[in-house]
């Protein structure tokens, strides 16, 4: 009787441990897959708008020059707006 209870409890613990380890391994695999994908296929830019405010832009590597041109255009527009408002 005691051996049946111990075997059932041990089986339940083994099953729970298998589920926990399998779930953890699954999450780790998904995380590493996403990291590898972004490492080889995606890039990002971070633009500072004002003090302490930043904007993250994620783009494909093939479109990085387009994103840089957009950033330059935004800087020019911002500088013109500041001139019109009267700030230096």
Secondary structure, DSSP 4 states (H G I P E B T S, - for coil): -HHHHHHHHHHHHHHHHHHHHHHHHHHHHHHHHHHHHHHHHEEEEEEEEETTEEEEEEEEGGGHHHHHHHHHHHHHHHHHHHHHHT--
